[in-house]
Amino acid sequence: MSPMALVEKFKSAATSVFYQGNCTFKCITDETPLSSCFDTSAPPKPLFIVTPTVAGTYPVILLHHGFYLSNYFYKELL
């Protein structure tokens, strides 16, 4: 079977990465008290956490975004 035939065969099993599932979550916005353990004079950095509201075991995704981008830009993706 050709590779393209396999893709067509299993195409219906694929889900869009933008599909909003049925897991309820909450967003937490906070600022870290110190931006670096080596530089206590540095300003705090914003922290954006998206967490499920139902107890369970979930995978963890750590997103390191671009230098000039704000972390809330990713709210729709997370």
PDB file of N, CA, C and O in Angstrom:
ATOM      1  N   MET A   1       0.852  -1.177   0.000  1.00  0.00           N
ATOM      2  CA  MET A   1       0.000   0.000   0.000  1.00  0.00           C
ATOM      3  C   MET A   1       0.901   1.244   0.000  1.00  0.00           C
ATOM      4  O   MET A   1       1.873   1.311   0.753  1.00  0.00           O
ATOM      5  N   SER A   2       0.580   2.205  -0.829  1.00  0.00           N
ATOM      6  CA  SER A   2       1.404   3.411  -0.927  1.00  0.00           C
ATOM      7  C   SER A   2       1.216   4.299   0.309  1.00  0.00           C
ATOM      8  O   SER A   2       0.188   4.211   0.980  1.00  0.00           O
ATOM      9  N   PRO A   3       2.198   5.150   0.613  1.00  0.00           N
ATOM     10  CA  PRO A   3       2.075   6.046   1.769  1.00  0.00           C
ATOM     11  C   PRO A   3       0.861   6.968   1.683  1.00  0.00           C
ATOM     12  O   PRO A   3       0.224   7.241   2.701  1.00  0.00           O
ATOM     13  N   MET A   4       0.532   7.448   0.489  1.00  0.00           N
ATOM     14  CA  MET A   4      -0.630   8.336   0.345  1.00  0.00           C
ATOM     15  C   MET A   4      -1.929   7.583   0.604  1.00  0.00           C
ATOM     16  O   MET A   4      -2.885   8.156   1.126  1.00  0.00           O
ATOM     17  N   ALA A   5      -1.968   6.311   0.244  1.00  0.00           N
ATOM     18  CA  ALA A   5      -3.163   5.508   0.512  1.00  0.00           C
ATOM     19  C   ALA A   5      -3.361   5.346   2.014  1.00  0.00           C
ATOM     20  O   ALA A   5      -4.493   5.339   2.497  1.00  0.00           O
ATOM     21  N   LEU A   6      -2.255   5.214   2.757  1.00  0.00           N
ATOM     22  CA  LEU A   6      -2.350   5.126   4.215  1.00  0.00           C
ATOM     23  C   LEU A   6      -2.862   6.430   4.814  1.00  0.00           C
ATOM     24  O   LEU A   6      -3.665   6.422   5.746  1.00  0.00           O
ATOM     25  N   VAL A   7      -2.391   7.551   4.272  1.00  0.00           N
ATOM     26  CA  VAL A   7      -2.857   8.854   4.756  1.00  0.00           C
ATOM     27  C   VAL A   7      -4.351   8.992   4.525  1.00  0.00           C
ATOM     28  O   VAL A   7      -5.080   9.417   5.421  1.00  0.00           O
ATOM     29  N   GLU A   8      -4.808   8.641   3.348  1.00  0.00           N
ATOM     30  CA  GLU A   8      -6.236   8.728   3.038  1.00  0.00           C
ATOM     31  C   GLU A   8      -7.054   7.771   3.902  1.00  0.00           C
ATOM     32  O   GLU A   8      -8.171   8.091   4.308  1.00  0.00           O
ATOM     33  N   LYS A   9      -6.495   6.603   4.178  1.00  0.00           N
ATOM     34  CA  LYS A   9      -7.210   5.605   4.966  1.00  0.00           C
ATOM     35  C   LYS A   9      -7.441   6.089   6.400  1.00  0.00           C
ATOM     36  O   LYS A   9      -8.512   5.871   6.966  1.00  0.00           O
ATOM     37  N   PHE A  10      -6.441   6.743   6.984  1.00  0.00           N
ATOM     38  CA  PHE A  10      -6.522   7.174   8.380  1.00  0.00           C
ATOM     39  C   PHE A  10      -6.815   8.663   8.530  1.00  0.00           C
ATOM     40  O   PHE A  10      -6.683   9.205   9.628  1.00  0.00           O
ATOM     41  N   LYS A  11      -7.201   9.316   7.476  1.00  0.00           N
ATOM     42  CA  LYS A  11      -7.448  10.753   7.501  1.00  0.00           C
ATOM     43  C   LYS A  11      -8.549  11.126   8.498  1.00  0.00           C
ATOM     44  O   LYS A  11      -8.454  12.160   9.158  1.00  0.00           O
ATOM     45  N   SER A  12      -9.579  10.307   8.614  1.00  0.00           N
ATOM     46  CA  SER A  12     -10.690  10.630   9.503  1.00  0.00           C
ATOM     47  C   SER A  12     -10.298  10.529  10.976  1.00  0.00           C
ATOM     48  O   SER A  12     -11.002  11.061  11.835  1.00  0.00           O
ATOM     49  N   ALA A  13      -9.193   9.860  11.281  1.00  0.00           N
ATOM     50  CA  ALA A  13      -8.761   9.713  12.669  1.00  0.00           C
ATOM     51  C   ALA A  13      -8.008  10.946  13.159  1.00  0.00           C
ATOM     52  O   ALA A  13      -7.807  11.100  14.363  1.00  0.00           O
ATOM     53  N   ALA A  14      -7.593  11.817  12.260  1.00  0.00           N
ATOM     54  CA  ALA A  14      -6.838  13.008  12.646  1.00  0.00           C
ATOM     55  C   ALA A  14      -7.771  14.070  13.215  1.00  0.00           C
ATOM     56  O   ALA A  14      -8.905  14.225  12.762  1.00  0.00           O
ATOM     57  N   THR A  15      -7.285  14.790  14.201  1.00  0.00           N
ATOM     58  CA  THR A  15      -8.040  15.872  14.825  1.00  0.00           C
ATOM     59  C   THR A  15      -7.255  17.160  14.667  1.00  0.00           C
ATOM     60  O   THR A  15      -6.026  17.152  14.735  1.00  0.00           O
ATOM     61  N   SER A  16      -7.938  18.242  14.462  1.00  0.00           N
ATOM     62  CA  SER A  16      -7.287  19.538  14.334  1.00  0.00           C
ATOM     63  C   SER A  16      -6.616  19.911  15.653  1.00  0.00           C
ATOM     64  O   SER A  16      -7.141  19.619  16.728  1.00  0.00           O
ATOM     65  N   VAL A  17      -5.465  20.551  15.569  1.00  0.00           N
ATOM     66  CA  VAL A  17      -4.785  20.995  16.790  1.00  0.00           C
ATOM     67  C   VAL A  17      -5.559  22.110  17.484  1.00  0.00           C
ATOM     68  O   VAL A  17      -5.309  22.397  18.655  1.00  0.00           O
ATOM     69  N   PHE A  18      -6.490  22.738  16.784  1.00  0.00           N
ATOM     70  CA  PHE A  18      -7.282  23.816  17.367  1.00  0.00           C
ATOM     71  C   PHE A  18      -8.631  23.335  17.894  1.00  0.00           C
ATOM     72  O   PHE A  18      -9.463  24.150  18.293  1.00  0.00           O
ATOM     73  N   TYR A  19      -8.855  22.028  17.900  1.00  0.00           N
ATOM     74  CA  TYR A  19     -10.100  21.469  18.417  1.00  0.00           C
ATOM     75  C   TYR A  19     -10.184  21.708  19.923  1.00  0.00           C
ATOM     76  O   TYR A  19      -9.270  21.351  20.666  1.00  0.00           O
ATOM     77  N   GLN A  20     -11.282  22.313  20.365  1.00  0.00           N
ATOM     78  CA  GLN A  20     -11.467  22.542  21.796  1.00  0.00           C
ATOM     79  C   GLN A  20     -12.161  21.329  22.384  1.00  0.00           C
ATOM     80  O   GLN A  20     -13.334  21.078  22.107  1.00  0.00           O
ATOM     81  N   GLY A  21     -11.443  20.588  23.187  1.00  0.00           N
ATOM     82  CA  GLY A  21     -11.966  19.361  23.776  1.00  0.00           C
ATOM     83  C   GLY A  21     -12.970  19.637  24.878  1.00  0.00           C
ATOM     84  O   GLY A  21     -13.422  20.769  25.053  1.00  0.00           O
ATOM     85  N   ASN A  22     -13.313  18.600  25.615  1.00  0.00           N
ATOM     86  CA  ASN A  22     -14.323  18.726  26.653  1.00  0.00           C
ATOM     87  C   ASN A  22     -13.724  18.859  28.052  1.00  0.00           C
ATOM     88  O   ASN A  22     -14.451  18.731  29.038  1.00  0.00           O
ATOM     89  N   CYS A  23     -12.448  19.107  28.163  1.00  0.00           N
ATOM     90  CA  CYS A  23     -11.781  19.287  29.454  1.00  0.00           C
ATOM     91  C   CYS A  23     -11.960  20.736  29.913  1.00  0.00           C
ATOM     92  O   CYS A  23     -11.598  21.668  29.195  1.00  0.00           O
ATOM     93  N   THR A  24     -12.520  20.920  31.111  1.00  0.00           N
ATOM     94  CA  THR A  24     -12.670  22.278  31.638  1.00  0.00           C
ATOM     95  C   THR A  24     -11.361  22.702  32.293  1.00  0.00           C
ATOM     96  O   THR A  24     -10.668  21.886  32.899  1.00  0.00           O
ATOM     97  N   PHE A  25     -11.033  23.971  32.168  1.00  0.00           N
ATOM     98  CA  PHE A  25      -9.761  24.467  32.678  1.00  0.00           C
ATOM     99  C   PHE A  25      -9.930  25.868  33.237  1.00  0.00           C
ATOM    100  O   PHE A  25     -10.955  26.519  33.032  1.00  0.00           O
ATOM    101  N   LYS A  26      -8.909  26.315  33.945  1.00  0.00           N
ATOM    102  CA  LYS A  26      -8.885  27.691  34.430  1.00  0.00           C
ATOM    103  C   LYS A  26      -7.518  28.284  34.114  1.00  0.00           C
ATOM    104  O   LYS A  26      -6.520  27.571  34.011  1.00  0.00           O
ATOM    105  N   CYS A  27      -7.496  29.598  33.963  1.00  0.00           N
ATOM    106  CA  CYS A  27      -6.264  30.319  33.670  1.00  0.00           C
ATOM    107  C   CYS A  27      -5.825  31.071  34.920  1.00  0.00           C
ATOM    108  O   CYS A  27      -6.634  31.727  35.577  1.00  0.00           O
ATOM    109  N   ILE A  28      -4.556  30.972  35.239  1.00  0.00           N
ATOM    110  CA  ILE A  28      -3.982  31.670  36.384  1.00  0.00           C
ATOM    111  C   ILE A  28      -2.901  32.600  35.859  1.00  0.00           C
ATOM    112  O   ILE A  28      -1.996  32.170  35.144  1.00  0.00           O
ATOM    113  N   THR A  29      -2.997  33.874  36.214  1.00  0.00           N
ATOM    114  CA  THR A  29      -1.978  34.846  35.836  1.00  0.00           C
ATOM    115  C   THR A  29      -1.309  35.337  37.110  1.00  0.00           C
ATOM    116  O   THR A  29      -1.982  35.765  38.048  1.00  0.00           O
ATOM    117  N   ASP A  30      -0.003  35.273  37.141  1.00  0.00           N
ATOM    118  CA  ASP A  30       0.744  35.668  38.327  1.00  0.00           C
ATOM    119  C   ASP A  30       2.075  36.250  37.882  1.00  0.00           C
ATOM    120  O   ASP A  30       2.454  36.137  36.716  1.00  0.00           O
ATOM    121  N   GLU A  31       2.775  36.869  38.811  1.00  0.00           N
ATOM    122  CA  GLU A  31       4.120  37.346  38.525  1.00  0.00           C
ATOM    123  C   GLU A  31       5.083  36.641  39.452  1.00  0.00           C
ATOM    124  O   GLU A  31       4.837  36.522  40.652  1.00  0.00           O
ATOM    125  N   THR A  32       6.180  36.176  38.887  1.00  0.00           N
ATOM    126  CA  THR A  32       7.186  35.517  39.708  1.00  0.00           C
ATOM    127  C   THR A  32       7.815  36.560  40.617  1.00  0.00           C
ATOM    128  O   THR A  32       8.037  37.688  40.177  1.00  0.00           O
ATOM    129  N   PRO A  33       8.113  36.225  41.873  1.00  0.00           N
ATOM    130  CA  PRO A  33       8.674  37.220  42.785  1.00  0.00           C
ATOM    131  C   PRO A  33      10.042  37.721  42.344  1.00  0.00           C
ATOM    132  O   PRO A  33      10.354  38.898  42.519  1.00  0.00           O
ATOM    133  N   LEU A  34      10.850  36.852  41.780  1.00  0.00           N
ATOM    134  CA  LEU A  34      12.159  37.246  41.263  1.00  0.00           C
ATOM    135  C   LEU A  34      12.327  36.631  39.888  1.00  0.00           C
ATOM    136  O   LEU A  34      11.981  35.469  39.672  1.00  0.00           O
ATOM    137  N   SER A  35      12.861  37.415  38.955  1.00  0.00           N
ATOM    138  CA  SER A  35      13.019  36.877  37.607  1.00  0.00           C
ATOM    139  C   SER A  35      14.235  35.973  37.505  1.00  0.00           C
ATOM    140  O   SER A  35      14.334  35.161  36.585  1.00  0.00           O
ATOM    141  N   SER A  36      15.155  36.111  38.441  1.00  0.00           N
ATOM    142  CA  SER A  36      16.350  35.281  38.392  1.00  0.00           C
ATOM    143  C   SER A  36      16.880  35.082  39.798  1.00  0.00           C
ATOM    144  O   SER A  36      16.857  36.005  40.612  1.00  0.00           O
ATOM    145  N   CYS A  37      17.351  33.897  40.085  1.00  0.00           N
ATOM    146  CA  CYS A  37      17.932  33.662  41.405  1.00  0.00           C
ATOM    147  C   CYS A  37      19.301  34.316  41.518  1.00  0.00           C
ATOM    148  O   CYS A  37      19.849  34.408  42.617  1.00  0.00           O
ATOM    149  N   PHE A  38      19.866  34.773  40.395  1.00  0.00           N
ATOM    150  CA  PHE A  38      21.176  35.407  40.415  1.00  0.00           C
ATOM    151  C   PHE A  38      21.092  36.926  40.445  1.00  0.00           C
ATOM    152  O   PHE A  38      22.059  37.587  40.822  1.00  0.00           O
ATOM    153  N   ASP A  39      19.958  37.488  40.056  1.00  0.00           N
ATOM    154  CA  ASP A  39      19.811  38.944  39.988  1.00  0.00           C
ATOM    155  C   ASP A  39      18.534  39.350  40.712  1.00  0.00           C
ATOM    156  O   ASP A  39      17.454  39.342  40.122  1.00  0.00           O
ATOM    157  N   THR A  40      18.652  39.702  41.982  1.00  0.00           N
ATOM    158  CA  THR A  40      17.470  40.045  42.776  1.00  0.00           C
ATOM    159  C   THR A  40      16.922  41.424  42.444  1.00  0.00           C
ATOM    160  O   THR A  40      15.818  41.755  42.875  1.00  0.00           O
ATOM    161  N   SER A  41      17.656  42.241  41.693  1.00  0.00           N
ATOM    162  CA  SER A  41      17.160  43.566  41.324  1.00  0.00           C
ATOM    163  C   SER A  41      16.318  43.531  40.046  1.00  0.00           C
ATOM    164  O   SER A  41      15.708  44.537  39.684  1.00  0.00           O
ATOM    165  N   ALA A  42      16.281  42.399  39.368  1.00  0.00           N
ATOM    166  CA  ALA A  42      15.512  42.290  38.124  1.00  0.00           C
ATOM    167  C   ALA A  42      14.014  42.342  38.433  1.00  0.00           C
ATOM    168  O   ALA A  42      13.583  41.845  39.473  1.00  0.00           O
ATOM    169  N   PRO A  43      13.221  42.934  37.544  1.00  0.00           N
ATOM    170  CA  PRO A  43      11.770  43.018  37.780  1.00  0.00           C
ATOM    171  C   PRO A  43      11.112  41.643  37.669  1.00  0.00           C
ATOM    172  O   PRO A  43      11.662  40.742  37.036  1.00  0.00           O
ATOM    173  N   PRO A  44       9.936  41.478  38.282  1.00  0.00           N
ATOM    174  CA  PRO A  44       9.238  40.192  38.176  1.00  0.00           C
ATOM    175  C   PRO A  44       8.764  39.927  36.751  1.00  0.00           C
ATOM    176  O   PRO A  44       8.530  40.859  35.982  1.00  0.00           O
ATOM    177  N   LYS A  45       8.628  38.675  36.415  1.00  0.00           N
ATOM    178  CA  LYS A  45       8.167  38.286  35.079  1.00  0.00           C
ATOM    179  C   LYS A  45       6.763  37.696  35.191  1.00  0.00           C
ATOM    180  O   LYS A  45       6.468  36.969  36.139  1.00  0.00           O
ATOM    181  N   PRO A  46       5.891  38.010  34.219  1.00  0.00           N
ATOM    182  CA  PRO A  46       4.531  37.459  34.264  1.00  0.00           C
ATOM    183  C   PRO A  46       4.538  35.953  34.003  1.00  0.00           C
ATOM    184  O   PRO A  46       5.317  35.448  33.194  1.00  0.00           O
ATOM    185  N   LEU A  47       3.662  35.261  34.698  1.00  0.00           N
ATOM    186  CA  LEU A  47       3.538  33.819  34.574  1.00  0.00           C
ATOM    187  C   LEU A  47       2.095  33.499  34.216  1.00  0.00           C
ATOM    188  O   LEU A  47       1.172  33.980  34.873  1.00  0.00           O
ATOM    189  N   PHE A  48       1.893  32.691  33.181  1.00  0.00           N
ATOM    190  CA  PHE A  48       0.552  32.334  32.717  1.00  0.00           C
ATOM    191  C   PHE A  48       0.411  30.819  32.789  1.00  0.00           C
ATOM    192  O   PHE A  48       1.139  30.092  32.113  1.00  0.00           O
ATOM    193  N   ILE A  49      -0.522  30.344  33.606  1.00  0.00           N
ATOM    194  CA  ILE A  49      -0.718  28.910  33.808  1.00  0.00           C
ATOM    195  C   ILE A  49      -2.137  28.543  33.399  1.00  0.00           C
ATOM    196  O   ILE A  49      -3.097  29.200  33.801  1.00  0.00           O
ATOM    197  N   VAL A  50      -2.265  27.494  32.601  1.00  0.00           N
ATOM    198  CA  VAL A  50      -3.571  26.937  32.246  1.00  0.00           C
ATOM    199  C   VAL A  50      -3.619  25.551  32.876  1.00  0.00           C
ATOM    200  O   VAL A  50      -2.761  24.710  32.605  1.00  0.00           O
ATOM    201  N   THR A  51      -4.627  25.313  33.719  1.00  0.00           N
ATOM    202  CA  THR A  51      -4.699  24.057  34.457  1.00  0.00           C
ATOM    203  C   THR A  51      -6.106  23.468  34.412  1.00  0.00           C
ATOM    204  O   THR A  51      -7.086  24.212  34.456  1.00  0.00           O
ATOM    205  N   PRO A  52      -6.219  22.150  34.325  1.00  0.00           N
ATOM    206  CA  PRO A  52      -7.547  21.521  34.345  1.00  0.00           C
ATOM    207  C   PRO A  52      -8.222  21.720  35.704  1.00  0.00           C
ATOM    208  O   PRO A  52      -7.546  21.830  36.727  1.00  0.00           O
ATOM    209  N   THR A  53      -9.543  21.764  35.710  1.00  0.00           N
ATOM    210  CA  THR A  53     -10.281  21.912  36.964  1.00  0.00           C
ATOM    211  C   THR A  53     -10.703  20.564  37.535  1.00  0.00           C
ATOM    212  O   THR A  53     -11.136  20.492  38.685  1.00  0.00           O
ATOM    213  N   VAL A  54     -10.586  19.509  36.762  1.00  0.00           N
ATOM    214  CA  VAL A  54     -10.946  18.164  37.211  1.00  0.00           C
ATOM    215  C   VAL A  54      -9.663  17.430  37.603  1.00  0.00           C
ATOM    216  O   VAL A  54      -8.695  17.408  36.843  1.00  0.00           O
ATOM    217  N   ALA A  55      -9.663  16.834  38.787  1.00  0.00           N
ATOM    218  CA  ALA A  55      -8.482  16.113  39.259  1.00  0.00           C
ATOM    219  C   ALA A  55      -8.162  14.944  38.335  1.00  0.00           C
ATOM    220  O   ALA A  55      -9.060  14.283  37.812  1.00  0.00           O
ATOM    221  N   GLY A  56      -6.885  14.704  38.146  1.00  0.00           N
ATOM    222  CA  GLY A  56      -6.454  13.605  37.289  1.00  0.00           C
ATOM    223  C   GLY A  56      -4.998  13.758  36.918  1.00  0.00           C
ATOM    224  O   GLY A  56      -4.318  14.660  37.406  1.00  0.00           O
ATOM    225  N   THR A  57      -4.522  12.887  36.064  1.00  0.00           N
ATOM    226  CA  THR A  57      -3.154  12.942  35.574  1.00  0.00           C
ATOM    227  C   THR A  57      -3.180  13.480  34.151  1.00  0.00           C
ATOM    228  O   THR A  57      -3.878  12.944  33.290  1.00  0.00           O
ATOM    229  N   TYR A  58      -2.419  14.539  33.907  1.00  0.00           N
ATOM    230  CA  TYR A  58      -2.401  15.193  32.601  1.00  0.00           C
ATOM    231  C   TYR A  58      -0.959  15.409  32.161  1.00  0.00           C
ATOM    232  O   TYR A  58      -0.070  15.533  33.003  1.00  0.00           O
ATOM    233  N   PRO A  59      -0.715  15.455  30.858  1.00  0.00           N
ATOM    234  CA  PRO A  59       0.626  15.802  30.387  1.00  0.00           C
ATOM    235  C   PRO A  59       0.898  17.283  30.638  1.00  0.00           C
ATOM    236  O   PRO A  59      -0.028  18.090  30.713  1.00  0.00           O
ATOM    237  N   VAL A  60       2.159  17.625  30.764  1.00  0.00           N
ATOM    238  CA  VAL A  60       2.563  19.011  31.001  1.00  0.00           C
ATOM    239  C   VAL A  60       3.204  19.546  29.735  1.00  0.00           C
ATOM    240  O   VAL A  60       4.059  18.895  29.134  1.00  0.00           O
ATOM    241  N   ILE A  61       2.783  20.744  29.332  1.00  0.00           N
ATOM    242  CA  ILE A  61       3.374  21.418  28.178  1.00  0.00           C
ATOM    243  C   ILE A  61       4.031  22.690  28.688  1.00  0.00           C
ATOM    244  O   ILE A  61       3.371  23.531  29.299  1.00  0.00           O
ATOM    245  N   LEU A  62       5.316  22.834  28.441  1.00  0.00           N
ATOM    246  CA  LEU A  62       6.051  24.028  28.833  1.00  0.00           C
ATOM    247  C   LEU A  62       6.364  24.796  27.561  1.00  0.00           C
ATOM    248  O   LEU A  62       7.112  24.318  26.709  1.00  0.00           O
ATOM    249  N   LEU A  63       5.795  25.982  27.434  1.00  0.00           N
ATOM    250  CA  LEU A  63       5.927  26.770  26.212  1.00  0.00           C
ATOM    251  C   LEU A  63       6.881  27.935  26.453  1.00  0.00           C
ATOM    252  O   LEU A  63       6.630  28.790  27.303  1.00  0.00           O
ATOM    253  N   HIS A  64       7.968  27.958  25.702  1.00  0.00           N
ATOM    254  CA  HIS A  64       8.902  29.082  25.732  1.00  0.00           C
ATOM    255  C   HIS A  64       8.622  29.915  24.487  1.00  0.00           C
ATOM    256  O   HIS A  64       8.990  29.538  23.374  1.00  0.00           O
ATOM    257  N   HIS A  65       7.973  31.040  24.691  1.00  0.00           N
ATOM    258  CA  HIS A  65       7.557  31.844  23.544  1.00  0.00           C
ATOM    259  C   HIS A  65       8.654  32.829  23.152  1.00  0.00           C
ATOM    260  O   HIS A  65       9.708  32.887  23.785  1.00  0.00           O
ATOM    261  N   GLY A  66       8.392  33.597  22.103  1.00  0.00           N
ATOM    262  CA  GLY A  66       9.352  34.549  21.578  1.00  0.00           C
ATOM    263  C   GLY A  66       9.721  35.644  22.560  1.00  0.00           C
ATOM    264  O   GLY A  66       9.006  35.877  23.535  1.00  0.00           O
ATOM    265  N   PHE A  67      10.819  36.307  22.310  1.00  0.00           N
ATOM    266  CA  PHE A  67      11.384  37.300  23.223  1.00  0.00           C
ATOM    267  C   PHE A  67      10.461  38.495  23.435  1.00  0.00           C
ATOM    268  O   PHE A  67      10.261  38.912  24.575  1.00  0.00           O
ATOM    269  N   TYR A  68       9.900  39.052  22.377  1.00  0.00           N
ATOM    270  CA  TYR A  68       9.069  40.253  22.487  1.00  0.00           C
ATOM    271  C   TYR A  68       7.576  39.953  22.580  1.00  0.00           C
ATOM    272  O   TYR A  68       6.770  40.884  22.580  1.00  0.00           O
ATOM    273  N   LEU A  69       7.190  38.704  22.658  1.00  0.00           N
ATOM    274  CA  LEU A  69       5.775  38.347  22.701  1.00  0.00           C
ATOM    275  C   LEU A  69       5.304  38.213  24.142  1.00  0.00           C
ATOM    276  O   LEU A  69       6.042  37.744  25.008  1.00  0.00           O
ATOM    277  N   SER A  70       4.077  38.627  24.385  1.00  0.00           N
ATOM    278  CA  SER A  70       3.491  38.466  25.713  1.00  0.00           C
ATOM    279  C   SER A  70       2.894  37.073  25.842  1.00  0.00           C
ATOM    280  O   SER A  70       2.417  36.500  24.862  1.00  0.00           O
ATOM    281  N   ASN A  71       2.921  36.532  27.055  1.00  0.00           N
ATOM    282  CA  ASN A  71       2.439  35.165  27.226  1.00  0.00           C
ATOM    283  C   ASN A  71       0.934  35.035  27.030  1.00  0.00           C
ATOM    284  O   ASN A  71       0.463  33.941  26.722  1.00  0.00           O
ATOM    285  N   TYR A  72       0.169  36.091  27.195  1.00  0.00           N
ATOM    286  CA  TYR A  72      -1.281  35.993  27.003  1.00  0.00           C
ATOM    287  C   TYR A  72      -1.667  35.859  25.526  1.00  0.00           C
ATOM    288  O   TYR A  72      -2.822  35.557  25.227  1.00  0.00           O
ATOM    289  N   PHE A  73      -0.742  36.074  24.607  1.00  0.00           N
ATOM    290  CA  PHE A  73      -1.025  35.876  23.181  1.00  0.00           C
ATOM    291  C   PHE A  73      -1.411  34.425  22.890  1.00  0.00           C
ATOM    292  O   PHE A  73      -2.075  34.154  21.889  1.00  0.00           O
ATOM    293  N   TYR A  74      -1.006  33.499  23.742  1.00  0.00           N
ATOM    294  CA  TYR A  74      -1.229  32.075  23.510  1.00  0.00           C
ATOM    295  C   TYR A  74      -2.475  31.553  24.207  1.00  0.00           C
ATOM    296  O   TYR A  74      -2.714  30.345  24.210  1.00  0.00           O
ATOM    297  N   LYS A  75      -3.264  32.427  24.791  1.00  0.00           N
ATOM    298  CA  LYS A  75      -4.439  32.004  25.553  1.00  0.00           C
ATOM    299  C   LYS A  75      -5.411  31.194  24.700  1.00  0.00           C
ATOM    300  O   LYS A  75      -5.981  30.218  25.187  1.00  0.00           O
ATOM    301  N   GLU A  76      -5.609  31.569  23.458  1.00  0.00           N
ATOM    302  CA  GLU A  76      -6.538  30.848  22.583  1.00  0.00           C
ATOM    303  C   GLU A  76      -6.012  29.456  22.224  1.00  0.00           C
ATOM    304  O   GLU A  76      -6.805  28.544  21.990  1.00  0.00           O
ATOM    305  N   LEU A  77      -4.708  29.281  22.179  1.00  0.00           N
ATOM    306  CA  LEU A  77      -4.143  27.973  21.853  1.00  0.00           C
ATOM    307  C   LEU A  77      -4.183  27.026  23.039  1.00  0.00           C
ATOM    308  O   LEU A  77      -4.399  25.825  22.879  1.00  0.00           O
ATOM    309  N   LEU A  78      -3.975  27.569  24.226  1.00  0.00           N
ATOM    310  CA  LEU A  78      -3.907  26.718  25.412  1.00  0.00           C
ATOM    311  C   LEU A  78      -5.282  26.520  25.970  1.00  0.00           C
ATOM    312  O   LEU A  78      -5.446  25.830  26.977  1.00  0.00           O
TER     313      LEU A  78
END
